[in-house]
Amino acid sequence: MQPIIWLAIVGVAAGALGTGMLSNTFFLNLQTLGVAETDLQSPIKTANIDFTLSKISGVHGQDPVYKNRIVKCSFHTPTTLGPGSTIICKLTDADNDVIAEGKIVLQKTYTGSSPYLFIPIEQVAFDDANNVQNVHDVKIVVLGPKPTITTPNEG
């Protein structure tokens, strides 16, 4: 082969390798991400979840049928949560996609081991998404109250 063709092939290969070097990726360990001087921590260690169901009637062909829908998640934890804490209940399907959810924001302190908190399922991805036949798993997200920012006294 002609040397000029080899030179062209080497040039194209070097250019292709060079662009691959521009896409460096790096991983972050967000478990130790801190806000000011405080590490982020989960507000709870354990939680108990139950569901409140409602029965709706329907028709399959000419036969009457009944379907159960999840209308509320009931949440309980032994951990005390402060006012402003948010609790989100996400219902997922077999593909791990969120198909329904609800949330509450605490207006007052929830004392650990108190009676259950009821989280109404108010958002659905499609009609009848909260039918128990469609729900595969539940995910609970608990956010503590928003942290207050303190600034040092200037003097």
N, C-alpha and C positions, 0 to 999 in steps of 0.2 A: 504494500500500500504506500501511497505517497505520504511523505512526512507532514505535509500540510493537513491531511485528513486526520492523522494521529494527533496533531496539535489541536485541531478543532474538537475532537472527541475529548481530549484531556481538559480543554477549556470549558466545555459544557458540563463535564462531570465535576470539575472544581466549583463551578457556579452553583450547581445543584446542591453540593455538599455545604457550600457556604450559606445558602438560604436555610438549610436545616439547623445550622448553628445559631440562627437568629431567634429561634423559637424555644429558648431555654425555659423550662418550667421549674418552679420551686414549691415546696409544700410548707404550709404554716401550721404550727401547733397552736390552735386557738384555745386549748384547754388552759393555757397559762396566760392568756390575754388579760391584762389588768386594766382597770379603770382607776385613774389616779394611783392610789397605793393599795387598792383592794382588788383581789382576784375575783373573777366572776364565779359564782357558785350556784348550784341548783337550789331553789328555795325549799324543795322537799326531797325526801329520800324514798318514801313509799306512798302509794295511793291505792284506794279501793274504788272500783268503778262498777256500777250497776246500770241498768237501763229501765226506763219507764216506757211501756209499750201501749199503743192504742190499736184497737181492732177496727178495721174497715171492711165493709162488705162489698162484694163485687159479683160478677157473673162470669163463668167460664163456660162458653157454649150456652146451654140453658140451665146449667147447674149453679146454684148460689155457692160462692166461696168466700172465705174470710182471709184477710191478709193482716199480718202484724207489722206495724211500723214503729221504729224507735223515735219517740218524740222528745225524750229527755235523757241525758246522762246524769246519773247521780254520783257525786264525787265526795270522797271522805279521805282525810289524811290525819295522822297524829300530829302533824306539824302546824304550828300557828302561822297564819298568813296575815300580813298587814293590809290596811286599807289601800286601795289602788292596785292590788294584785289582780292579775288577769288569769282566768282558767279557760282554756279552749279545748273542746272535745271534737275530734276529727274522726269521722267514720270512713273507712277505706274499703275498696273492693279487692278482689283477688289479685289484681295487677298492682296493688299498693297505691292506687289513685284515690285522692280524697273525693268522696261523692256527696258528703253532707257534713255540716259542722254547726256548732253553736259556741257562744262564749259569754262569760259574765265577767264583770269588773266589780271587785268587792268594794262596797261603800264603807264598810266597817270591818274591824278585825274579826277574822275567823279563828276561833280558839280551837286548837288541835283536839281531835276526838269529839268534836261537836256533832250535832246531827248533820246529815248529808246536805250538800249543796246541790241544787237541781239546775242543770244547764240545758235550757231549751234548744232543740235542734231547729234552727230557723232558716238555714241556707241549705238548699239542695241543688246538686248539679243538673238534675233532670227530674221529671215527675216520678214520684214513687221511689226515689233514690234511697230513702231511709227505710225501705222495706227490708225486713230481716233477711230475706233471701238474697239481697244484693250486698249486704254488709259482711265483710270477711274479718275485719280487725278494727280496733279502736286505738287512737293515739291521743294522749293527753299532753297538752303543753301548759306549763305553769310558769308565769312570769311574775317575779316579785314586784313590789312597788317601784316606781321610778326613783332612782337614787337622786338625792339632793346634792348639788354642787356647792362645796364650801370654798371660799377663797380666803387666802391668808390676809390678816389685817395689815393694811399698809400704814406705816407710821413713820 
